[in-house]
């Protein structure tokens, strides 16, 4: 019985540390789009935000309840063509998605 309690406490302790990140894809998605607009790369009228594809590539739990999140975000035009693709890096928490600035990296071309 002693081992059962030890096993249960081990399982629940590890479960508490294996948290998933908060659903904060809207923050890097919006900030990357605004960054591309401010840089003169895109006209917002030509972007179809409903077709935007956001993929969480990686995340890391940080101290104080923060998460480092890396997203691959692909923006499409109103006619469905690829406009541009970015990789973003930002920090978030369960209380606030904008715990840091969003670092945006524009992908200029894919090498097969």
DRENKEKOL-901150 format. One record per residue: residue number from 1; residue in three letters; z, y, x of N, C-alpha, C, O in turn. Coordinates in steps of 0.05 Angstrom, whole numbers, plus 5000, padded with zeros to 4 digits. Layout:
N
(atom NUM ALA (Z Y X) (Z Y X) (Z Y X) (Z Y X))
...
This chain:
112
(atom 1 UNK (5000 4976 5016) (5000 5000 5000) (5000 5025 5017) (4988 5045 5010))
(atom 2 UNK (5014 5024 5040) (5015 5046 5058) (4987 5053 5068) (4980 5077 5071))
(atom 3 UNK (4971 5033 5073) (4944 5037 5082) (4926 5049 5061) (4907 5065 5067))
(atom 4 UNK (4931 5042 5036) (4916 5053 5014) (4920 5083 5012) (4901 5098 5009))
(atom 5 UNK (4945 5092 5014) (4951 5121 5014) (4938 5135 5037) (4928 5157 5034))
(atom 6 UNK (4939 5122 5060) (4927 5134 5084) (4897 5137 5080) (4885 5157 5087))
(atom 7 UNK (4884 5116 5069) (4855 5116 5064) (4848 5138 5044) (4829 5153 5048))
(atom 8 UNK (4863 5140 5022) (4857 5160 5001) (4860 5188 5012) (4844 5205 5007))
(atom 9 UNK (4881 5193 5028) (4885 5220 5039) (4863 5226 5059) (4855 5249 5060))
(atom 10 UNK (4853 5206 5074) (4831 5211 5093) (4806 5218 5078) (4791 5236 5086))
(atom 11 UNK (4800 5204 5057) (4775 5208 5041) (4776 5236 5029) (4756 5251 5031))
(atom 12 UNK (4797 5244 5016) (4799 5270 5003) (4800 5293 5023) (4790 5314 5017))
(atom 13 UNK (4812 5289 5046) (4812 5309 5067) (4784 5314 5077) (4776 5338 5080))
(atom 14 UNK (4769 5294 5082) (4741 5297 5091) (4724 5309 5070) (4706 5325 5076))
(atom 15 UNK (4729 5302 5045) (4713 5313 5023) (4717 5343 5020) (4699 5357 5014))
(atom 16 UNK (4741 5352 5025) (4747 5381 5023) (4733 5396 5045) (4725 5419 5040))
(atom 17 UNK (4729 5384 5068) (4715 5399 5089) (4684 5397 5087) (4670 5412 5100))
(atom 18 UNK (4674 5378 5072) (4645 5374 5069) (4635 5389 5045) (4624 5377 5027))
(atom 19 UNK (4639 5415 5045) (4630 5431 5023) (4601 5437 5024) (4589 5439 5046))
(atom 20 UNK (4589 5441 5001) (4562 5450 5000) (4562 5481 4999) (4582 5492 4989))
(atom 21 UNK (4541 5494 5009) (4541 5523 5009) (4538 5534 4981) (4529 5520 4963))
(atom 22 UNK (4545 5559 4977) (4541 5571 4951) (4511 5575 4945) (4495 5576 4964))
(atom 23 UNK (4504 5577 4920) (4475 5580 4913) (4469 5610 4915) (4471 5625 4896))
(atom 24 UNK (4460 5617 4939) (4455 5646 4945) (4427 5651 4954) (4422 5670 4970))
(atom 25 UNK (4408 5635 4945) (4380 5639 4954) (4368 5666 4945) (4350 5675 4958))
(atom 26 UNK (4379 5678 4924) (4368 5703 4914) (4372 5726 4934) (4355 5744 4936))
(atom 27 UNK (4394 5726 4949) (4400 5747 4968) (4379 5748 4991) (4367 5768 4995))
(atom 28 UNK (4375 5726 5006) (4355 5727 5027) (4327 5730 5016) (4310 5743 5029))
(atom 29 UNK (4321 5719 4993) (4295 5722 4981) (4288 5751 4975) (4266 5760 4981))
(atom 30 UNK (4307 5765 4963) (4303 5794 4957) (4302 5811 4982) (4285 5828 4984))
(atom 31 UNK (4320 5806 5001) (4321 5823 5025) (4297 5819 5043) (4287 5837 5055))
(atom 32 UNK (4287 5794 5044) (4263 5789 5060) (4239 5803 5048) (4223 5815 5062))
(atom 33 UNK (4237 5802 5022) (4215 5816 5008) (4216 5846 5012) (4196 5859 5017))
(atom 34 UNK (4240 5857 5011) (4243 5886 5015) (4237 5894 5044) (4226 5915 5050))
(atom 35 UNK (4245 5876 5063) (4239 5881 5091) (4209 5881 5096) (4198 5897 5111))
(atom 36 UNK (4194 5862 5083) (4165 5861 5086) (4152 5885 5073) (4132 5895 5084))
(atom 37 UNK (4163 5894 5051) (4152 5918 5038) (4157 5943 5056) (4138 5959 5060))
(atom 38 UNK (4181 5946 5066) (4187 5969 5083) (4171 5969 5109) (4166 5991 5120))
(atom 39 UNK (4164 5946 5119) (4147 5944 5143) (4117 5948 5137) (4101 5949 5155))
(atom 40 UNK (4110 5951 5112) (4083 5955 5104) (4066 5930 5104) (4041 5931 5105))
(atom 41 UNK (4079 5907 5103) (4064 5881 5104) (4055 5872 5077) (4035 5858 5075))
(atom 42 UNK (4069 5880 5056) (4062 5870 5029) (4065 5892 5009) (4081 5911 5012))
(atom 43 UNK (4049 5890 4988) (4051 5907 4964) (4065 5891 4942) (4055 5870 4934))
(atom 44 UNK (4088 5901 4933) (4104 5886 4914) (4089 5879 4888) (4095 5860 4875))
(atom 45 UNK (4070 5896 4880) (4055 5891 4856) (4038 5866 4857) (4030 5855 4837))
(atom 46 UNK (4032 5857 4882) (4015 5834 4885) (4031 5808 4888) (4019 5786 4891))
(atom 47 UNK (4057 5809 4888) (4074 5786 4892) (4083 5775 4865) (4092 5790 4847))
(atom 48 UNK (4080 5749 4861) (4090 5735 4837) (4116 5722 4844) (4117 5700 4856))
(atom 49 UNK (4138 5736 4837) (4165 5726 4845) (4172 5700 4831) (4189 5685 4841))
(atom 50 UNK (4160 5694 4809) (4166 5669 4795) (4156 5645 4810) (4167 5623 4808))
(atom 51 UNK (4134 5648 4826) (4123 5626 4841) (4135 5624 4869) (4127 5606 4884))
(atom 52 UNK (4153 5642 4876) (4165 5641 4903) (4180 5615 4907) (4195 5606 4889))
(atom 53 UNK (4175 5603 4930) (4187 5577 4936) (4209 5581 4957) (4204 5592 4979))
(atom 54 UNK (4234 5574 4951) (4257 5577 4969) (4268 5550 4976) (4275 5535 4958))
(atom 55 UNK (4270 5543 5002) (4280 5518 5010) (4303 5523 5030) (4299 5536 5051))
(atom 56 UNK (4326 5512 5025) (4349 5513 5043) (4343 5493 5066) (4344 5469 5061))
(atom 57 UNK (4338 5503 5090) (4333 5485 5112) (4358 5474 5125) (4359 5451 5132))
(atom 58 UNK (4378 5492 5128) (4403 5483 5141) (4425 5502 5133) (4421 5525 5125))
(atom 59 UNK (4450 5492 5135) (4473 5509 5131) (4496 5498 5148) (4496 5475 5156))
(atom 60 UNK (4514 5516 5154) (4538 5509 5170) (4562 5523 5159) (4561 5547 5154))
(atom 61 UNK (4583 5508 5154) (4608 5520 5145) (4621 5534 5169) (4624 5522 5190))
(atom 62 UNK (4629 5559 5165) (4642 5575 5185) (4671 5580 5177) (4679 5574 5154))
(atom 63 UNK (4687 5591 5195) (4715 5597 5188) (4716 5618 5165) (4697 5632 5160))
(atom 64 UNK (4739 5619 5152) (4744 5638 5131) (4727 5635 5106) (4722 5655 5092))
(atom 65 UNK (4718 5611 5101) (4702 5606 5077) (4674 5616 5078) (4661 5619 5057))
(atom 66 UNK (4663 5622 5101) (4635 5632 5104) (4616 5609 5109) (4624 5588 5119))
(atom 67 UNK (4591 5613 5103) (4570 5594 5108) (4547 5608 5121) (4539 5630 5112))
(atom 68 UNK (4536 5597 5142) (4510 5606 5154) (4489 5591 5140) (4489 5566 5141))
(atom 69 UNK (4469 5605 5128) (4448 5591 5114) (4420 5599 5125) (4415 5622 5131))
(atom 70 UNK (4403 5579 5129) (4376 5583 5139) (4357 5574 5116) (4358 5552 5107))
(atom 71 UNK (4340 5593 5108) (4321 5588 5086) (4292 5591 5096) (4286 5608 5113))
(atom 72 UNK (4275 5574 5084) (4246 5578 5087) (4236 5588 5060) (4239 5575 5039))
(atom 73 UNK (4225 5612 5060) (4217 5625 5035) (4187 5631 5036) (4177 5643 5055))
(atom 74 UNK (4172 5622 5016) (4143 5626 5014) (4137 5642 4989) (4146 5636 4967))
(atom 75 UNK (4123 5664 4994) (4115 5682 4972) (4086 5679 4965) (4069 5675 4983))
(atom 76 UNK (4080 5680 4940) (4052 5676 4930) (4043 5701 4915) (4060 5716 4904))
(atom 77 UNK (4017 5705 4914) (4006 5727 4899) (4003 5720 4870) (4008 5697 4862))
(atom 78 UNK (3995 5739 4854) (3992 5734 4825) (3970 5713 4819) (3972 5700 4798))
(atom 79 UNK (3951 5710 4837) (3930 5690 4832) (3937 5663 4845) (3920 5645 4846))
(atom 80 UNK (3962 5660 4856) (3971 5634 4866) (3966 5630 4896) (3973 5608 4906))
(atom 81 UNK (3954 5649 4910) (3949 5646 4938) (3974 5653 4955) (3990 5670 4947))
(atom 82 UNK (3977 5639 4978) (3999 5645 4996) (3996 5673 5007) (3974 5680 5017))
(atom 83 UNK (4017 5689 5005) (4016 5716 5016) (4029 5716 5044) (4016 5724 5064))
(atom 84 UNK (4054 5706 5046) (4067 5703 5071) (4090 5684 5069) (4099 5678 5046))
(atom 85 UNK (4100 5675 5092) (4123 5657 5093) (4143 5667 5113) (4135 5677 5134))
(atom 86 UNK (4169 5666 5107) (4189 5675 5125) (4211 5654 5128) (4214 5636 5111))
(atom 87 UNK (4226 5656 5150) (4250 5641 5154) (4273 5662 5155) (4270 5683 5168))
(atom 88 UNK (4294 5658 5140) (4316 5677 5139) (4342 5664 5148) (4345 5639 5145))
(atom 89 UNK (4359 5680 5160) (4386 5671 5168) (4406 5692 5158) (4403 5715 5162))
(atom 90 UNK (4426 5682 5143) (4447 5700 5133) (4473 5685 5128) (4473 5660 5129))
(atom 91 UNK (4494 5700 5124) (4520 5688 5118) (4527 5695 5089) (4521 5716 5079))
(atom 92 UNK (4541 5675 5077) (4549 5679 5049) (4576 5665 5045) (4586 5651 5062))
(atom 93 UNK (4588 5670 5022) (4613 5657 5014) (4611 5651 4984) (4592 5659 4971))
(atom 94 UNK (4631 5638 4974) (4631 5633 4945) (4636 5658 4929) (4630 5660 4905))
(atom 95 UNK (4649 5678 4942) (4654 5703 4928) (4631 5723 4930) (4627 5739 4911))
(atom 96 UNK (4616 5723 4952) (4596 5743 4957) (4573 5731 4973) (4577 5718 4993))
(atom 97 UNK (4549 5735 4963) (4525 5725 4977) (4517 5742 5001) (4505 5732 5020))
(atom 98 UNK (4524 5767 5000) (4515 5786 5021) (4537 5791 5041) (4545 5814 5045))
(atom 99 UNK (4547 5770 5054) (4568 5773 5074) (4557 5783 5101) (4573 5790 5119))
(atom 100 UNK (4531 5783 5104) (4519 5793 5129) (4491 5803 5122) (4481 5799 5100))
(atom 101 UNK (4479 5817 5141) (4451 5825 5137) (4434 5799 5138) (4443 5779 5148))
(atom 102 UNK (4410 5802 5128) (4391 5779 5129) (4372 5783 5152) (4357 5803 5153))
(atom 103 UNK (4372 5765 5171) (4352 5765 5193) (4327 5751 5182) (4329 5728 5173))
(atom 104 UNK (4305 5765 5184) (4280 5754 5173) (4260 5750 5195) (4255 5768 5211))
(atom 105 UNK (4247 5727 5196) (4227 5720 5215) (4201 5713 5201) (4200 5693 5186))
(atom 106 UNK (4181 5729 5205) (4155 5725 5192) (4140 5703 5207) (4136 5704 5231))
(atom 107 UNK (4130 5683 5192) (4114 5662 5203) (4085 5671 5203) (4074 5675 5181))
(atom 108 UNK (4073 5674 5226) (4046 5685 5227) (4025 5664 5224) (4004 5670 5213))
(atom 109 UNK (4030 5639 5233) (4011 5618 5228) (4024 5591 5233) (4044 5589 5248))
(atom 110 UNK (4013 5571 5221) (4023 5544 5224) (4005 5529 5244) (3981 5531 5243))
(atom 111 UNK (4017 5514 5261) (4003 5497 5280) (4007 5468 5272) (4030 5459 5271))
(atom 112 UNK (3986 5455 5265) (3988 5427 5255) (3994 5408 5277) (3996 5384 5272))
